[in-house]
Amino acid sequence: MEPVLVDGGKGTVELGPDGIIHLVWESKVRIEAEDAKAAMAAVNRIAGDGTYPMLVDMATTENVSIQARSVFSIPCAANRIALLGSSPVDRIIANFFLGVHIPPCPTRFFTSRDESMKWLLQAGK
């Protein structure tokens, strides 16, 4: 399936042949509540009536607002979420989200794509 541009153009969503939804944010973006809502709408649109594990590539995001983090705690078509980052700042953002908000499904932070994919795929077994 071809990637779908998130309304506002700050990211893309794609359901891969691996059965994982990939949400990739553009480099250096600041994610606000409206961006988070648009991304979740795209995820739900791509998933149709199903639920899938989701990889959120946040490795190059600049900031995620408090309001956006609240939106990400609303259930969507994801049944397991791996947050993929690459820096200590990414880890702080993810840990803050996980510490303050109750994720809608099992959610973990990773700095390794391979580890995150392994974790996402093990849920289907």
C-alpha positions in Angstrom: 0.0 0.0 0.0 1.3 3.5 -0.9 2.0 5.9 2.0 -0.7 8.3 2.8 0.3 11.9 3.6 -1.0 13.0 7.0 -3.2 16.1 6.7 -0.9 19.1 7.3 2.0 17.3 5.6 4.1 16.5 8.6 4.1 12.8 8.2 3.1 9.7 6.3 1.2 6.5 7.3 1.5 3.2 5.5 0.3 -0.3 6.1 3.4 -2.4 5.1 3.5 -5.9 3.7 4.7 -6.9 7.1 1.2 -6.1 8.5 2.6 -3.2 10.5 1.4 0.4 10.2 4.3 2.7 9.8 3.8 6.3 11.0 6.8 8.4 10.0 7.2 12.0 11.0 9.1 14.5 8.8 12.4 15.7 10.1 12.5 18.6 12.6 8.7 18.9 12.9 6.8 20.2 15.9 3.8 17.9 16.5 0.7 19.8 17.7 -2.7 18.4 18.7 -4.1 18.9 15.2 -1.1 17.0 13.7 -1.7 14.1 16.2 -5.4 14.0 15.3 -4.7 14.0 11.6 -2.1 11.2 12.0 -4.6 9.1 14.1 -7.3 9.7 11.5 -4.9 8.5 8.7 -4.0 5.4 10.8 -7.7 4.6 11.3 -8.5 5.2 7.6 -5.6 2.8 6.5 -6.6 0.1 9.0 -10.2 0.1 7.9 -12.0 -2.3 10.3 -8.8 -4.0 11.5 -6.2 -3.4 14.2 -2.5 -3.6 13.6 0.8 -3.1 15.4 2.2 0.3 14.7 5.8 1.6 14.4 6.0 5.4 15.1 9.3 6.8 13.8 9.9 9.9 15.9 13.7 9.9 15.5 13.9 13.3 13.9 11.0 15.1 15.5 11.8 18.3 17.3 9.0 18.5 19.8 5.6 16.9 20.7 3.3 19.3 22.5 1.5 18.3 25.7 -1.8 18.5 23.8 -0.5 16.2 21.1 0.6 13.7 23.7 -2.9 13.7 25.1 -4.3 12.9 21.6 -1.9 9.9 21.3 -3.5 8.4 24.4 -6.8 8.0 22.6 -7.4 4.5 21.3 -7.0 4.0 17.5 -6.5 1.1 15.1 -3.1 0.3 16.7 -3.1 -2.7 19.0 0.6 -2.4 19.9 2.8 0.6 19.5 6.6 0.9 19.2 8.0 4.4 19.5 11.3 4.5 17.5 13.7 7.3 18.5 17.4 7.9 18.2 18.4 10.4 20.8 18.2 11.1 24.6 15.6 13.8 23.8 13.4 11.2 22.0 13.7 8.9 25.0 12.7 11.8 27.3 9.7 12.6 25.2 8.6 9.0 25.1 9.2 8.4 28.8 7.2 11.5 29.6 4.3 10.3 27.5 4.4 6.9 29.0 4.7 8.2 32.5 1.9 10.8 32.3 -0.6 9.2 29.9 -2.0 5.7 29.9 -1.3 4.4 26.4 -4.3 2.8 24.6 -2.4 -0.4 24.1 1.0 -1.9 24.9 3.6 0.7 24.0 7.4 0.7 24.3 10.2 3.0 23.3 13.1 1.7 21.2 16.3 3.1 19.6 16.7 0.0 17.4 14.4 -0.6 14.4 15.2 -4.3 14.5 14.3 -4.6 18.1 11.1 -2.6 17.7 10.0 -4.7 14.7 10.8 -7.9 16.6 8.6 -6.7 19.5 5.8 -5.7 17.2 5.8 -8.9 15.3 5.9 -11.2 18.4 2.4 -10.0 19.3 0.9 -11.9 16.3 2.3 -15.2 17.4 
